[in-house]
């Protein structure tokens, strides 16, 4: 009997060793495949940090490439990155924490906090800022039209002054979706004014410290020294160059953090240490227009993405996903959660050319391959062809002149050069305009834009210009 028992125990031990080796082999196989996915990064390139959570535990974390190419500092899971627009969900969550305490209401008119903002008709409420349905022109779009560069210093104070000068919205509040960094600047400022603390201090005390996110902070002064932080890079003419970032504008962006800290943030969605289950359930709900229809971020055949307070709801091969990406300077970040599968991936990069979901989704395939199913492909509508410029009858010399915008406090000079219209600004390279209509032209400064010259009778009196986030900004022609 003793001999048989000994053989039984030995057999169980052998089986356990085989099972453990099998699991370890599977883990090593996944790690090899992930390493292969990021094999384009090494000590001579910027790179990416990654953390993967499954069932509340970190199952993989690693760094690839360099955090600093000048000093050959490698990226690790402890490297600090600017996560750009992924910051927005922390800003929105701060608003939810204050609402839970009864210190504000989602229905509050924002002029309660900013009484010197223009009156646009319908009140803009906090809920509209959260959902990108305010109609407020985007601050980055306005800065571009005003002749600012990406690397210029940008502060909350400057943005508030700019917003107060805007006489129109992109659309009637609550009727449409329009991505607006401006809205999240105002949300962060509301948090500060309601709490009596800086936004950076509020988030530290109410989010980062309770969750143990010891390497996370919102930057409200770009001079701040941040240990273990990555520089951002872009490849030009085959060489990597630094891309500076001088924003001091927390809220829409500006969160410095690590993949390890982001794992603690995603864990809070399952087992709340800040907020509670009801708050998180409401926070995760898809945003609504004023007519109670869902806010649609993008839509193609069989593929619709919805917005929810700094997060996007979509489907990947039958699985429900909640994610958001971020891009500023050379930083690119993406947080992707599969809440029904208790699975999350965070990737943070200092490479302008990082492929984001192009790298994340193959990892999803590795971990959730048995739960995925193929879905019909999507299609997009063809872009309508532009009219041939030779058919236009207007004399482009009529459009020459000096144009000024009170809303942007800036001037453009329009001239004719080599039979083409050219627009100049003292801070920008000259912009060649392409005619797309009798009085309509297109061009590019930081972003592509369209402009239409206005007339009184036959006389040209000004133009209105639009880009991705600022519509119909008016310039008057100087006599």
Residue pairs with C-beta under 8 A, 6 or more apart in sequence:
30 60
30 366
30 367
31 60
31 62
33 366
34 50
34 60
34 62
34 363
34 366
35 62
35 64
37 359
37 362
37 363
38 47
38 48
38 50
38 64
38 65
38 359
41 47
41 48
41 64
41 65
41 351
42 64
42 65
43 65
43 66
43 72
43 74
44 66
44 69
45 65
45 66
45 69
45 240
45 351
46 65
46 66
46 67
46 69
46 75
46 230
46 231
46 232
46 233
46 240
46 330
46 349
46 350
46 351
47 63
47 64
47 65
47 66
47 67
47 75
47 349
47 350
47 351
48 63
48 64
48 65
48 75
48 347
48 348
48 349
48 350
48 351
48 354
48 359
49 61
49 62
49 63
49 64
49 75
49 76
49 77
49 79
49 81
49 258
49 259
49 347
49 348
49 349
50 60
50 61
50 62
50 63
50 64
50 77
50 259
50 345
50 346
50 347
50 348
50 363
51 58
51 60
51 61
51 77
51 259
51 260
51 262
51 263
51 345
51 346
52 58
52 59
52 60
52 61
52 343
52 344
52 345
52 363
52 367
53 59
53 263
53 266
53 267
53 342
53 343
53 344
53 345
54 342
54 343
54 367
55 342
56 267
56 270
56 271
56 342
58 260
58 263
59 367
61 77
61 259
61 260
61 263
62 77
63 74
63 75
63 76
63 77
63 79
64 75
65 74
65 75
65 350
65 351
66 72
66 73
66 74
66 75
67 73
67 74
67 75
67 76
67 79
67 228
67 229
67 230
67 231
67 350
68 230
68 231
69 231
69 233
69 240
70 231
75 230
75 350
77 258
77 259
77 260
78 215
78 228
78 258
78 260
79 228
79 229
79 230
79 258
79 348
80 215
80 226
80 227
80 228
80 229
80 230
80 256
80 257
80 258
81 229
81 230
81 256
81 257
81 258
81 331
81 333
81 348
81 349
81 350
82 219
82 232
82 245
82 253
82 254
82 255
82 256
82 328
82 329
82 331
82 333
83 253
83 255
83 256
83 257
83 262
83 326
83 331
83 333
83 335
83 348
84 253
84 325
84 326
84 327
84 328
84 331
84 332
84 333
85 181
85 252
85 253
85 310
85 324
85 325
85 326
85 327
85 328
85 333
86 255
86 310
86 324
86 325
86 326
86 333
86 334
86 335
87 218
87 250
87 251
87 252
87 253
87 254
87 255
87 310
87 326
88 184
88 251
88 252
88 253
88 309
88 310
88 324
89 309
89 310
89 311
89 324
89 335
90 203
90 207
90 218
90 255
90 265
90 310
91 184
91 187
91 188
91 191
91 199
91 250
91 251
91 252
91 310
92 130
92 184
92 187
92 283
92 309
92 310
93 207
93 275
93 283
93 309
94 187
94 188
94 191
94 199
94 202
94 203
94 206
94 207
95 104
95 106
95 126
95 130
95 187
95 190
95 191
96 275
96 279
96 282
96 283
96 309
97 206
97 207
97 274
97 275
97 279
98 104
98 191
98 194
98 195
99 105
99 106
100 275
100 276
100 279
103 194
103 195
104 126
104 190
104 194
105 126
106 125
106 126
106 127
106 130
107 125
107 126
107 127
108 125
108 126
109 123
109 124
109 125
110 117
110 123
110 124
110 125
110 126
110 129
110 186
110 190
111 117
111 119
111 123
111 124
113 186
113 189
113 190
113 193
113 194
114 160
114 164
114 186
114 189
116 164
117 124
117 163
117 164
118 164
118 166
118 167
120 135
120 168
120 169
120 173
121 172
121 173
122 172
122 173
122 174
123 173
124 134
124 135
124 136
124 173
126 187
126 190
127 287
128 134
128 135
128 173
128 174
128 183
129 136
129 180
129 183
129 184
129 186
129 187
130 183
130 187
130 287
130 309
130 310
131 177
131 287
131 288
131 289
131 295
131 307
131 309
132 177
132 178
132 179
132 180
132 183
132 287
132 295
132 307
133 173
133 174
133 175
133 176
133 177
133 178
133 287
133 289
133 290
133 295
134 169
134 173
134 178
134 180
134 182
134 183
135 169
135 170
135 171
135 172
135 173
135 175
135 176
135 178
136 163
136 166
136 169
136 170
136 180
136 182
136 183
136 186
137 163
137 166
137 169
137 170
137 180
137 182
137 469
137 470
137 471
137 473
138 178
138 179
138 180
138 181
138 182
138 468
138 469
138 470
139 154
139 159
139 162
139 163
139 180
139 181
139 182
139 185
139 252
140 181
140 469
141 447
141 467
141 468
141 469
141 470
142 162
142 166
142 182
142 408
142 469
142 470
142 473
143 152
143 154
143 162
144 445
144 446
144 447
144 467
145 405
145 408
145 410
145 445
145 449
145 465
145 467
145 470
145 473
146 162
146 405
146 408
146 409
146 410
147 410
147 425
147 426
147 427
147 428
147 445
148 154
148 427
149 427
149 446
150 243
150 329
150 446
151 243
151 244
151 245
151 246
151 329
152 246
153 222
153 246
153 247
153 248
154 246
154 247
154 248
154 249
155 247
155 248
155 249
156 185
156 188
156 189
156 220
156 248
156 249
156 250
156 251
159 182
159 185
159 249
160 185
160 189
162 408
163 182
163 185
163 186
165 406
165 407
165 408
165 409
166 407
167 407
167 474
168 471
168 472
170 178
170 469
170 470
170 471
171 178
171 471
173 290
174 289
174 290
175 289
175 290
175 291
176 289
177 289
177 295
177 296
177 297
177 307
178 469
179 468
179 469
180 469
181 252
181 253
181 469
182 252
183 252
184 251
184 252
184 310
185 249
185 251
185 252
186 251
187 251
188 199
188 218
188 250
188 251
188 252
189 199
189 251
191 199
191 202
192 198
192 199
192 202
195 202
197 205
198 220
199 218
199 220
199 250
199 251
200 217
200 218
200 219
200 220
200 250
203 217
203 218
204 217
204 218
206 274
207 213
207 274
208 214
208 216
208 217
208 261
210 273
210 274
211 261
211 264
211 265
211 268
211 273
211 274
212 264
213 257
213 261
213 264
213 265
214 261
215 228
215 256
215 257
215 258
215 260
215 261
216 255
216 256
216 257
216 258
216 261
217 224
217 226
217 255
217 256
217 257
218 250
218 251
218 254
218 255
218 256
219 226
219 247
219 248
219 250
219 254
219 255
219 256
220 248
220 249
220 250
220 254
221 248
222 245
222 246
222 247
222 248
226 256
228 258
229 256
230 331
230 350
231 242
231 350
232 242
232 243
232 245
232 329
232 330
232 331
232 350
232 351
232 352
233 240
233 241
233 242
233 243
233 330
233 350
233 351
233 352
234 240
234 241
234 243
234 330
234 352
234 353
235 241
235 352
235 353
242 330
243 329
243 330
243 352
244 329
245 328
245 329
245 331
247 253
247 254
247 328
248 254
253 326
253 328
257 348
258 348
259 346
259 347
259 348
262 335
262 346
262 348
263 344
263 346
266 335
266 337
266 344
266 346
268 274
268 275
268 280
269 280
269 284
269 337
269 339
270 342
272 279
272 280
275 283
283 308
283 309
284 308
284 311
284 322
284 339
285 308
286 294
286 295
286 306
286 307
286 308
286 313
287 294
287 295
287 306
287 307
287 308
287 309
288 294
288 295
289 295
294 306
295 306
295 307
295 308
296 304
296 305
296 306
296 307
297 305
297 306
297 307
297 312
298 304
298 305
299 305
300 378
300 379
300 380
301 376
301 378
301 379
302 375
302 376
302 377
302 378
303 314
303 315
303 378
304 314
305 312
305 313
305 314
306 312
306 313
306 314
307 313
308 322
310 324
311 322
311 323
311 324
312 322
312 323
312 324
313 320
313 321
313 322
314 321
314 323
315 321
315 375
316 338
316 361
316 364
316 372
317 372
317 373
317 374
317 375
318 371
318 372
318 373
318 375
319 338
319 340
319 341
319 368
319 371
319 372
320 338
320 339
320 340
321 336
321 337
321 338
322 336
322 337
322 338
322 339
323 334
323 335
323 336
323 337
323 357
324 334
324 335
325 332
325 333
325 334
325 356
325 357
326 332
326 333
326 334
327 333
329 352
330 350
330 351
330 352
331 348
331 349
331 350
332 348
332 349
332 351
332 352
332 354
332 356
333 346
333 347
333 348
333 349
334 345
334 346
334 347
334 356
334 357
334 360
335 344
335 345
335 346
336 344
336 345
336 346
336 357
336 360
336 364
337 343
337 344
338 344
338 364
338 368
341 368
341 371
343 364
343 367
343 368
345 360
345 363
345 364
347 354
347 356
347 359
347 360
349 356
364 372
365 372
386 436
387 436
387 437
389 434
389 435
389 436
392 435
392 437
392 438
393 438
394 438
394 439
396 416
396 419
396 420
396 421
396 435
397 416
398 460
399 414
399 421
399 453
399 460
399 463
400 414
400 415
400 416
401 413
401 414
401 460
401 477
401 478
402 411
402 412
402 413
402 414
402 477
402 478
403 411
403 412
403 413
403 414
403 462
403 463
403 475
403 476
403 477
403 478
404 410
404 411
404 475
404 476
404 478
405 411
405 473
405 474
405 475
405 476
406 476
407 473
407 474
408 473
410 425
411 425
411 426
412 423
412 424
412 425
412 475
413 423
413 424
413 425
414 421
414 422
414 423
414 424
414 433
415 421
415 422
415 424
416 422
420 432
420 433
421 432
421 433
421 435
421 441
422 430
422 431
422 432
422 433
423 430
423 431
423 433
423 443
424 430
424 431
425 431
425 445
428 445
431 443
431 444
431 445
432 443
433 441
433 442
433 443
433 451
434 441
434 442
434 443
435 441
436 442
436 450
437 452
439 452
439 453
439 454
439 455
440 450
440 451
440 452
440 453
441 450
441 451
441 452
441 453
442 448
442 449
442 450
442 451
443 449
443 451
447 467
447 468
448 467
448 468
449 465
449 466
449 467
450 465
450 466
450 467
451 463
451 464
451 465
451 466
452 463
452 464
453 460
453 462
453 463
454 460
454 461
454 462
454 463
454 464
454 474
455 461
460 477
461 476
461 477
462 474
462 475
462 476
462 477
463 474
463 475
463 477
464 472
464 473
464 474
464 475
465 472
465 473
465 475
466 472
466 473
